[in-house]
Amino acid sequence: MKTKILVVDDEADLELLIKQKFRRKIRENVYEFVFASNGQQALDALRQHPDTDIILSDINMPVMDGLTLLSRLQETNPVVKTVIVSAYGDMQNLRTAMNRGAFDFVTKPVDFADLETTMDKTAQHVQQLRDTLRAIQENNILKMYVDETVLNVMARPEFEHTLMISETVQASVAFIDICGFTSLSEVLPAADIVGMLNTYFDQMVKEIIAQGGHVDKFMGDAVMAVFRGEYHLDRAIDAALAVRATVQANEYTLPDGQRYQPQVSIGVNTGEMVSGNIGSASLKRLDYTVIGDTVNVSQRLQSVAQPGQIIITESTYELVKESFQCRPLHEVTLKNKAQPIMIYEVVA
């Protein structure tokens, strides 16, 4: 990887000397040098070359000296590291330079072998800094795509060695679908559809998180949310009620003048399910999710729910009938279920 070095010195012959001493590494594209004759020119050069890794700077220069340049670098380029190369090697200048952020100090006349060693050491440090910053940026981006619960699991020391190990858990699952949203794509531009969908998803996610749930995945215009821990079923239903109220409070005017008020259909189920990474370790494509009959039933309950309804099974109703107002509906036969089941609607 090429190291870009800004040399700041008012000695006219230094540029030629450096090019001669490091001609092989310049030719091999290991080093790239940029030159400035004072601190102000150096700041201008940094703006033109933001990928600069190292500054080799003298102290005594016209317009702006090297010590002043050091004090200005944090606001210009906090990653680049400066090595002071100066005949002023007294302790006062050395301490001032280090206190203002110099990475190292080389005295003149220059020992070029020592300078090369110092440059390589400094370049390695700068690369480590950039790798750390990149990791932080990637982690922040990852948080936009992966739920915090999953990130916490990934952070466990043993995670990499237990990728395909799953566990059986007791939890509740809610499938939430925005009704009639697909038909809007026929009358609205794609950009408007995406904007509306993201707005509704953001509202829904806030209510899910407020009840301690996590978003397992987005599926078209639907959300799958999982709730674990104490009172997971109560919290799942509270989240469903909050999502319904929040989403239905929106209203949108269509191009033909008609008003569109979104509705959600929700299925909630609770019980035993398997939690773990589903996918291919060889392909390095995994989905940390929950699977099982409890999850399947929740999705199928959502599919039979009408706009504005929150549907649960009779067994779930028995668990929450003292906490929520529900009303019986009718028996339904769910996909891949031999026997019909009685379903209830959560009213409040």
Beta strands, then each sheet from edge to edge (+ up, - down):
strand 1: 3-8
strand 2: 31-36
strand 3: 54-57
strand 4: 81-86
strand 5: 104-107
strand 6: 167-178
strand 7: 214-219
strand 8: 222-227
strand 9: 252-253
strand 10: 259-260
strand 11: 264-280
strand 12: 285-291
strand 13: 310-313
strand 14: 326-332
strand 15: 341-346
sheet 1: 2+ 1+ 3+ 4+ 5+
sheet 2: 7+ 8- 6+ 11- 12+
sheet 3: 7+ 8- 6+ 11- 13- 15+ 14-
sheet 4: 9+ 10-
end
